[in-house]
Amino acid sequence: FVWIDGEHGPFSLDQIEEICRTAENVGATPIARVPDIGSSTILRFLDRGVQGVIGPHIATRGDAEQLVRACLFGPEGERSFGGNRGSEYDTIPDDEKVDFYRTANANMLVGALLEDKQVIDELDGIVSVPGIDYFAIGHNDFAQSLGYPGESHRQEVQDAMEDIYGRIRNASGR
């Protein structure tokens, strides 16, 4: 895979599309952290060929549900279909679009980046949302939200993150 940081990275949408083209040519899957979880923002990344999305600042069940809605076609989500690279330039015959939607959903990687103190209380709701494939913690933003900016190594932060990771593992049965 190739990782594209669309939140903190310097990439324009044109550059993201070129990265996706290059990734496709070498058999790599392009995955991007998007700047926000708005449907139109995520769609601009998907339309350029991104096949995996990690949504930042997922702090509530509602945030997690929004992330999934934006990444997946119906009935699991509300992703829009248009004539662009991410939907094969609208060359898919109408009688093949149902299969395209299913295949796209089955191959979409959806990740939730937990970066806010609120996650501690909201985690059970977040991990119960179907359609999220993995969870990660943004150590620096999480530490800052706990009142320890720049101190992700601090024991209180490490303890809170370990608790979150343990709760995620328990929720997934691992």
VEXMARGU-804131 format. One line per 4 residues: number of its first residue (from 1); their letters; for each residue x, z, y of N, C-alpha, C. Coordinates in nm, 4 decimals. Atoms other than C-alpha are relative to their C-alpha. Example, Ala and Ser with C-alpha at 12.3 -4.5 7.8 and 13.67 -1.06 7.14 Angstrom:
2
1 = as = 0.0890,0.0000,-0.1190,1.2300,0.7800,-0.4500,0.0900,0.0000,0.1200 ~ -0.0820,-0.0060,-0.1190,1.3670,0.7140,-0.1060,-0.0770,0.0730,0.1090 $
***
This chain:
174
1 = fvwi = 0.0842,0.0000,-0.1180,0.0000,0.0000,0.0000,0.0882,0.0000,0.1235 ~ -0.0665,-0.0096,-0.1290,0.0945,-0.0246,0.3643,-0.0880,0.0868,0.0890 ~ 0.0704,-0.0971,-0.0839,-0.0012,0.2521,0.6065,0.0093,-0.0441,0.1455 ~ 0.0066,0.0396,-0.1403,-0.1142,0.1578,0.9586,-0.0593,0.1161,0.0786 $
5 = dgeh = 0.0520,-0.1093,-0.0815,-0.1510,0.4351,1.2129,-0.0682,-0.0583,0.1232 ~ 0.0801,0.0544,-0.1093,-0.4295,0.3074,1.4364,-0.0446,0.1052,0.0995 ~ 0.0346,-0.1057,-0.0952,-0.4781,0.6449,1.6045,0.1173,0.0255,0.0946 ~ -0.1169,-0.0306,-0.0820,-0.1274,0.7258,1.7261,0.0963,-0.1181,0.0118 $
9 = gpfs = -0.0915,0.1135,0.0000,0.0468,0.3957,1.6518,-0.0254,-0.0953,0.1153 ~ 0.0075,0.0908,-0.1149,0.1102,0.1208,1.9077,-0.0693,-0.1326,-0.0299 ~ 0.0492,0.1285,0.0484,-0.0818,-0.1500,1.7207,-0.1249,-0.0484,0.0731 ~ 0.1209,0.0658,-0.0484,-0.3265,-0.3913,1.8792,-0.0790,-0.0474,-0.1215 $
13 = ldqi = 0.0792,0.0510,0.1116,-0.6090,-0.5290,1.6665,0.0596,-0.1297,-0.0541 ~ -0.0660,0.1220,0.0474,-0.4251,-0.8634,1.6530,0.1180,0.0334,-0.0906 ~ -0.1137,-0.0399,0.0835,-0.1166,-0.6886,1.5151,-0.0473,0.0577,-0.1325 ~ 0.0550,-0.0543,0.1241,-0.3283,-0.5015,1.2617,-0.0418,-0.1134,-0.0931 $
17 = eeic = 0.0382,0.1151,0.0824,-0.4685,-0.8341,1.1427,0.1231,-0.0667,-0.0613 ~ -0.1229,0.0600,0.0535,-0.1163,-0.9740,1.1043,0.0615,0.0876,-0.1093 ~ -0.0493,-0.0906,0.1041,-0.0111,-0.6646,0.9089,-0.0836,-0.0173,-0.1273 ~ 0.0873,0.0201,0.1166,-0.3132,-0.7139,0.6812,0.0310,-0.1318,-0.0699 $
21 = rtae = -0.0360,0.1299,0.0595,-0.2215,-1.0814,0.6278,0.1291,0.0130,-0.0813 ~ -0.1281,-0.0180,0.0683,0.1331,-0.9843,0.5370,-0.0180,0.0826,-0.1267 ~ 0.0256,-0.0847,0.1168,0.0120,-0.7092,0.3034,-0.0660,-0.0807,-0.1119 ~ 0.0675,0.0831,0.1003,-0.2208,-0.9537,0.1266,0.0983,-0.0938,-0.0690 $
25 = nvga = -0.0965,0.0959,0.0551,0.0668,-1.1991,0.0786,0.0971,0.0629,-0.0991 ~ -0.0922,-0.0667,0.0929,0.2751,-0.9388,-0.1064,-0.0730,0.0928,-0.0967 ~ 0.0782,-0.0792,0.0950,-0.0086,-0.7729,-0.2989,-0.0124,0.1468,0.0355 ~ 0.0133,-0.1396,-0.0442,-0.0182,-0.4534,-0.0921,-0.1369,0.0216,0.0639 $
29 = tpia = 0.1288,-0.0365,-0.0578,-0.3350,-0.2753,0.0165,0.0219,0.0610,0.1379 ~ -0.0137,-0.0579,-0.1336,-0.3600,-0.2140,0.3925,-0.0988,0.1158,0.0210 ~ 0.0784,-0.1212,-0.0255,-0.4824,0.1374,0.4759,0.0285,0.0442,0.1426 ~ -0.0207,-0.0369,-0.1403,-0.5357,0.2551,0.8325,-0.0666,0.1318,0.0354 $
33 = rvpd = 0.0642,-0.1114,-0.0693,-0.5944,0.5774,1.0151,-0.0578,-0.0619,0.1259 ~ 0.0687,0.0563,-0.1155,-0.8514,0.4742,1.2722,-0.0001,0.1014,0.1142 ~ -0.0051,-0.0934,-0.1120,-0.8653,0.6239,1.6235,-0.1208,0.0926,0.0087 ~ 0.1201,-0.0833,0.0014,-1.2191,0.7565,1.5757,-0.0925,-0.0528,-0.1084 $
37 = igss = 0.0871,0.0378,0.1120,-1.5068,0.7377,1.3282,-0.1248,-0.0758,0.0438 ~ 0.1120,0.0821,-0.0448,-1.7429,0.5289,1.5370,-0.0121,-0.1252,-0.0854 ~ 0.0220,0.1174,0.0855,-1.8981,0.2475,1.3358,0.0660,-0.1247,0.0561 ~ -0.0584,0.1216,-0.0574,-1.7846,-0.0217,1.5794,0.1523,0.0045,-0.0048 $
41 = tilr = -0.1460,-0.0126,0.0094,-1.4280,0.1117,1.5804,0.0465,-0.0328,-0.1415 ~ -0.0397,0.0225,0.1392,-1.4029,0.1196,1.2014,-0.0234,-0.1449,-0.0402 ~ 0.0301,0.1388,0.0340,-1.5665,-0.2229,1.1709,0.1084,-0.0947,0.0516 ~ -0.1071,0.0864,-0.0528,-1.2980,-0.3769,1.3939,0.1231,0.0032,-0.0907 $
45 = fldr = -0.1115,-0.0094,0.0942,-1.0348,-0.2519,1.1471,-0.0341,-0.0715,-0.1309 ~ 0.0404,0.0629,0.1261,-1.2290,-0.3617,0.8377,-0.0087,-0.1516,0.0143 ~ 0.0125,0.1440,-0.0221,-1.2991,-0.7039,0.9879,0.1349,-0.0703,0.0065 ~ -0.1337,0.0579,-0.0023,-0.9243,-0.7583,1.0161,0.0679,0.0055,-0.1362 $
49 = gvqg = -0.0519,0.0010,0.1363,-0.8697,-0.6906,0.6461,0.0435,0.1351,-0.0540 ~ -0.0342,-0.1337,0.0499,-0.8079,-0.3155,0.6206,-0.0909,0.0322,-0.1185 ~ 0.0767,-0.0315,0.1206,-0.9182,-0.1974,0.2756,-0.0080,0.1488,-0.0294 ~ 0.0086,-0.1447,0.0120,-0.8754,0.1754,0.3203,0.0016,0.0603,0.1386 $
53 = vigp = 0.0129,-0.0642,-0.1313,-0.9695,0.4002,0.6102,0.0156,0.1498,-0.0171 ~ 0.0010,-0.1457,-0.0103,-0.8772,0.7556,0.6917,-0.0531,0.0329,0.1386 ~ 0.0659,-0.0369,-0.1249,-1.1034,0.9025,0.9561,0.0530,0.1319,0.0519 ~ -0.0556,-0.1222,-0.0574,-0.9522,1.1618,1.1905,-0.1082,0.0989,0.0421 $
57 = hiat = 0.0835,-0.1090,-0.0528,-1.1038,1.4931,1.2950,-0.1366,0.0082,-0.0680 ~ 0.1235,-0.0221,0.0752,-1.3635,1.5203,1.0195,-0.0189,0.1512,-0.0065 ~ 0.0171,-0.1451,-0.0149,-1.4961,1.8671,1.1043,-0.1343,0.0504,-0.0504 ~ 0.1326,-0.0398,0.0462,-1.8574,1.8658,0.9797,-0.0487,-0.0968,-0.1073 $
61 = rgda = 0.0643,0.0898,0.0972,-2.0741,1.7203,0.7067,-0.0473,-0.1271,0.0702 ~ 0.0459,0.1162,-0.0758,-2.2207,1.4904,0.9720,0.1126,-0.0978,0.0286 ~ -0.1158,0.0873,-0.0209,-1.8741,1.3574,1.0548,0.0335,-0.0749,-0.1282 ~ -0.0319,0.0617,0.1288,-1.8080,1.2909,0.6856,-0.1020,-0.1080,-0.0355 $
65 = eqlv = 0.1051,0.0986,0.0276,-2.1414,1.1130,0.6468,0.0169,-0.1231,0.0892 ~ -0.0221,0.1119,-0.0913,-2.0687,0.8982,0.9537,0.1155,-0.0868,-0.0475 ~ -0.1157,0.0736,0.0502,-1.7297,0.8007,0.8121,-0.0398,-0.0899,-0.1170 ~ 0.0431,0.0779,0.1173,-1.8844,0.6862,0.4835,-0.0936,-0.1124,0.0429 $
69 = racl = 0.0937,0.1041,-0.0470,-2.1684,0.4997,0.6594,0.0755,-0.1173,0.0622 ~ -0.0740,0.1050,-0.0700,-1.9162,0.3075,0.8692,0.0871,-0.0835,-0.0938 ~ -0.0939,0.0681,0.0903,-1.6898,0.2141,0.5754,-0.0669,-0.0827,-0.1089 ~ 0.0634,0.0618,0.1166,-1.9399,0.1065,0.3106,-0.1227,-0.0810,0.0377 $
73 = fgpe = 0.1229,0.0762,-0.0117,-2.2047,-0.1614,0.2882,-0.1130,0.0777,-0.0660 ~ 0.1157,-0.0610,0.0612,-2.5591,-0.0596,0.1928,-0.0032,-0.0256,-0.1498 ~ 0.0806,-0.1139,-0.0458,-2.7086,0.1117,0.0145,0.0810,0.1263,0.0275 ~ -0.0801,-0.1206,-0.0215,-2.4181,0.3604,0.0292,0.0326,0.0231,0.1469 $
77 = gers = -0.0353,-0.0110,-0.1406,-2.3433,0.2880,0.3941,-0.0773,-0.0979,0.0856 ~ 0.0662,0.0894,-0.0956,-2.4325,0.0752,0.6941,0.0980,-0.1001,0.0599 ~ -0.0991,0.0943,-0.0506,-2.1246,-0.1446,0.7358,-0.0650,-0.1352,0.0253 ~ 0.0549,0.1292,-0.0388,-2.2106,-0.4683,0.9094,0.0825,-0.1133,-0.0601 $
81 = fggn = -0.0671,0.1172,0.0556,-2.1247,-0.8111,0.7675,0.0018,-0.1099,0.1052 ~ -0.0105,0.1111,-0.0945,-1.9959,-1.0930,0.9877,0.1063,-0.0971,-0.0452 ~ -0.0961,0.1043,0.0342,-1.7852,-1.4054,0.9755,0.1379,0.0333,0.0537 ~ -0.1325,-0.0439,-0.0430,-1.4299,-1.2736,0.9868,0.0896,0.0133,-0.1216 $
85 = rgse = -0.0968,-0.0154,0.1093,-1.1159,-1.2098,0.7799,-0.0438,0.1021,-0.1035 ~ 0.0348,-0.1071,0.0924,-1.2425,-0.8869,0.6280,-0.1163,-0.0322,-0.0909 ~ 0.1086,0.0430,0.0895,-1.5431,-1.0639,0.4818,0.0219,-0.1454,-0.0413 ~ -0.0412,0.1312,0.0485,-1.3529,-1.3745,0.3767,-0.0538,-0.1143,0.0842 $
89 = ydti = 0.0339,0.1050,-0.0969,-1.4349,-1.5766,0.6898,-0.1429,-0.0517,-0.0130 ~ 0.1399,0.0395,0.0172,-1.8056,-1.5869,0.6072,-0.0141,-0.1238,-0.0891 ~ 0.0067,0.1139,0.0930,-1.7366,-1.8362,0.3279,-0.0751,0.0354,-0.1274 ~ 0.0687,-0.0445,0.1207,-1.9328,-1.6378,0.0735,-0.1424,-0.0556,0.0003 $
93 = pdde = 0.1381,0.0499,0.0065,-2.2475,-1.8193,-0.0349,-0.0992,0.1167,-0.0061 ~ 0.1018,-0.1050,-0.0042,-2.5652,-1.6194,0.0181,-0.0272,0.0604,-0.1368 ~ 0.0311,-0.0525,0.1327,-2.6228,-1.5891,-0.3572,0.1139,0.0838,-0.0586 ~ -0.1120,-0.0816,0.0465,-2.2825,-1.4158,-0.3941,0.0252,0.1228,0.0870 $
97 = kvdf = -0.0258,-0.1112,-0.0924,-2.3087,-1.1645,-0.1093,-0.0288,0.1363,-0.0623 ~ 0.0294,-0.1278,0.0646,-2.4654,-0.8901,-0.3223,0.1218,0.0467,-0.0784 ~ -0.1202,-0.0357,0.0760,-2.1632,-0.8995,-0.5537,0.1168,0.0319,0.0935 ~ -0.1069,-0.0278,-0.0959,-1.9276,-0.9152,-0.2556,-0.0149,0.1417,0.0558 $
101 = yrta = 0.0230,-0.1347,-0.0546,-2.0873,-0.6004,-0.1071,0.0396,0.1068,-0.1028 ~ -0.0323,-0.0977,0.1053,-2.0599,-0.4137,-0.4386,0.1502,0.0094,-0.0231 ~ -0.1451,0.0013,0.0229,-1.6995,-0.5202,-0.4925,0.0743,0.0620,0.1174 ~ -0.0639,-0.0574,-0.1191,-1.6028,-0.4336,-0.1351,-0.0151,0.1521,-0.0005 $
105 = nanm = 0.0215,-0.1452,0.0051,-1.7583,-0.0868,-0.1706,0.0854,0.0646,-0.1093 ~ -0.0750,-0.0575,0.1117,-1.5932,-0.0273,-0.5078,0.1500,0.0047,0.0289 ~ -0.1423,0.0079,-0.0304,-1.2536,-0.1188,-0.3625,0.0373,0.0600,0.1353 ~ -0.0281,-0.0627,-0.1292,-1.2824,0.0640,-0.0295,0.0470,0.1434,-0.0235 $
109 = lvga = -0.0536,-0.1352,0.0072,-1.0682,0.3762,-0.0028,-0.0400,0.0728,0.1278 ~ 0.0468,-0.0768,-0.1155,-1.2258,0.6371,0.2261,0.0627,0.1389,-0.0038 ~ -0.0654,-0.1295,-0.0088,-1.0239,0.9376,0.3356,-0.0454,0.0765,0.1228 ~ 0.0395,-0.0880,-0.1099,-1.1182,1.2324,0.5545,0.1192,0.0848,0.0405 $
113 = lled = -0.1107,-0.0788,-0.0518,-0.8512,1.3882,0.7746,-0.0564,0.1235,0.0693 ~ 0.0501,-0.1286,-0.0486,-0.9269,1.7552,0.8378,0.1025,0.0559,0.0981 ~ -0.0966,-0.0368,-0.1033,-0.7695,1.8676,1.1653,-0.0489,0.1115,0.0914 ~ 0.0632,-0.0936,-0.0926,-0.9959,2.1292,1.3202,-0.0344,0.1323,-0.0685 $
117 = kqvi = 0.0313,-0.1338,0.0506,-1.0503,2.5026,1.2731,-0.1410,0.0067,-0.0588 ~ 0.1397,0.0031,0.0441,-1.4214,2.4318,1.2282,-0.0124,-0.0350,-0.1487 ~ 0.0008,0.0395,0.1411,-1.3362,2.2853,0.8841,-0.0086,0.1222,-0.0913 ~ -0.0007,-0.1210,0.0835,-1.2849,2.6382,0.7497,-0.1428,0.0394,-0.0363 $
121 = deld = 0.1398,-0.0363,0.0244,-1.6577,2.7081,0.7854,-0.0842,-0.1157,-0.0528 ~ 0.0811,0.1184,0.0327,-1.7834,2.3518,0.7276,0.0439,-0.0719,-0.1275 ~ -0.0605,0.0754,0.1092,-1.5721,2.2518,0.4266,-0.0949,-0.0279,-0.1156 ~ 0.0906,0.0225,0.1136,-1.8384,2.2966,0.1587,-0.0905,-0.1198,0.0242 $
125 = givs = 0.0834,0.1154,-0.0332,-2.0634,2.0483,0.3367,0.0782,-0.1297,0.0018 ~ -0.0836,0.1197,-0.0082,-1.7806,1.8043,0.3985,0.0328,-0.0532,-0.1388 ~ -0.0424,0.0464,0.1331,-1.6594,1.7912,0.0374,-0.1177,-0.0428,-0.0874 ~ 0.1163,0.0390,0.0791,-2.0146,1.7433,-0.0902,-0.0499,-0.1409,0.0335 $
129 = vpgi = 0.0458,0.1334,-0.0418,-2.0520,1.4052,0.0843,0.0516,-0.1051,-0.0988 ~ -0.0437,0.1056,0.0917,-2.0482,1.1201,-0.1691,0.0651,-0.1143,0.0778 ~ -0.0631,0.1163,-0.0616,-1.8199,0.8283,-0.0908,0.1373,0.0282,0.0579 ~ -0.1341,-0.0320,-0.0484,-1.5093,1.0149,0.0241,0.0915,0.0139,-0.1207 $
133 = dyfa = -0.0916,0.0047,0.1130,-1.2170,0.9485,-0.2070,0.1101,0.1041,0.0069 ~ -0.1059,-0.1005,-0.0107,-0.9612,1.1912,-0.0687,-0.0065,0.0716,0.1343 ~ -0.0061,-0.0847,-0.1190,-0.8980,1.4627,0.1860,0.1457,0.0311,0.0302 ~ -0.1335,-0.0398,-0.0432,-0.5886,1.5424,0.3867,-0.0164,0.0907,0.1217 $
137 = ighn = 0.0014,-0.0870,-0.1179,-0.5039,1.7981,0.6535,0.1036,-0.0519,0.0982 ~ -0.0926,0.0336,-0.1077,-0.3488,1.6962,0.9839,0.0653,0.1282,0.0473 ~ -0.0644,-0.1307,-0.0195,-0.1035,1.9860,0.9963,0.0158,0.0397,0.1458 ~ -0.0269,-0.0363,-0.1397,-0.0142,1.9710,1.3645,-0.1276,0.0281,0.0784 $
141 = dfaq = 0.1251,-0.0241,-0.0715,-0.3652,1.9358,1.5034,-0.0725,0.1222,-0.0547 ~ 0.0639,-0.1172,0.0596,-0.4946,2.1937,1.2569,0.0644,0.1282,0.0521 ~ -0.0702,-0.1182,-0.0523,-0.2276,2.4445,1.3641,-0.0390,0.0266,0.1451 ~ 0.0383,-0.0151,-0.1405,-0.3111,2.3797,1.7276,-0.1407,0.0564,0.0122 $
145 = slgy = 0.1383,-0.0477,-0.0072,-0.6816,2.4356,1.6619,-0.0119,0.1475,-0.0385 ~ -0.0024,-0.1421,0.0367,-0.5945,2.7728,1.5072,0.0670,0.0865,0.1067 ~ -0.0651,-0.0738,-0.1079,-0.4124,2.8685,1.8264,0.1505,0.0068,-0.0115 ~ -0.1443,0.0011,0.0222,-0.0599,2.7879,1.7060,0.0567,-0.1404,0.0229 $
149 = pges = -0.0508,0.1354,-0.0236,0.0405,2.4613,1.8758,0.1484,-0.0111,-0.0336 ~ -0.1383,0.0235,0.0381,0.3603,2.3214,1.7293,0.0518,0.0902,-0.1103 ~ -0.0447,-0.0968,0.1005,0.3681,2.5870,1.4563,-0.0710,-0.0210,-0.1340 ~ 0.0681,0.0251,0.1275,0.2304,2.4187,1.1457,0.0665,0.0732,-0.1159 $
153 = hrqe = -0.0730,-0.0746,0.1035,0.4940,2.6076,0.9446,-0.0362,0.1488,-0.0017 ~ 0.0350,-0.1421,-0.0123,0.3532,2.9454,1.0578,-0.0814,0.0448,-0.1222 ~ 0.0634,-0.0474,0.1233,0.2304,3.1579,0.7646,-0.1526,-0.0021,0.0076 ~ 0.1462,0.0008,-0.0126,-0.1253,3.1921,0.8992,-0.0559,-0.1414,-0.0185 $
157 = vqda = 0.0421,0.1403,0.0129,-0.1520,2.8137,0.9201,0.0159,-0.0447,-0.1447 ~ -0.0249,0.0364,0.1397,0.0013,2.7621,0.5766,-0.1039,0.0625,-0.0930 ~ 0.1008,-0.0686,0.0823,-0.2380,3.0191,0.4262,-0.1364,-0.0675,0.0137 ~ 0.1294,0.0653,-0.0231,-0.5407,2.8520,0.5856,-0.0041,-0.1373,-0.0681 $
161 = medi = -0.0043,0.1317,0.0645,-0.4301,2.5083,0.4624,-0.0051,0.0130,-0.1519 ~ 0.0023,-0.0185,0.1454,-0.3666,2.6358,0.1106,-0.1406,0.0373,-0.0476 ~ 0.1379,-0.0350,0.0329,-0.7145,2.7899,0.1092,-0.0882,-0.1254,-0.0010 ~ 0.0784,0.1237,-0.0078,-0.8643,2.4555,0.2162,0.0313,-0.0895,-0.1194 $
165 = ygri = -0.0362,0.0829,0.1157,-0.6680,2.2635,-0.0480,-0.0595,0.0559,-0.1295 ~ 0.0571,-0.0617,0.1193,-0.7797,2.5120,-0.3138,-0.1502,-0.0222,-0.0099 ~ 0.1447,0.0223,-0.0013,-1.1433,2.4796,-0.2105,-0.0347,-0.1453,-0.0299 ~ 0.0225,0.1428,0.0304,-1.1182,2.0999,-0.2224,0.0198,-0.0233,-0.1493 $
169 = rnas = -0.0244,0.0166,0.1444,-0.9665,2.1139,-0.5731,-0.1142,0.0590,-0.0820 ~ 0.1113,-0.0636,0.0723,-1.2397,2.3541,-0.6887,-0.1268,-0.0843,0.0083 ~ 0.1209,0.0824,-0.0181,-1.5119,2.1302,-0.5464,0.0066,-0.1263,-0.0839 ~ -0.0144,0.1228,0.0782,-1.3697,1.8298,-0.7299,0.0150,0.0282,-0.1492 $
173 = gr = -0.0138,-0.0365,0.1401,-1.3330,2.0229,-1.0560,0.1411,-0.0149,-0.0537 ~ -0.1400,0.0171,0.0458,-0.9526,1.9879,-1.0648,0.0762,0.1263,0.0153 $
***
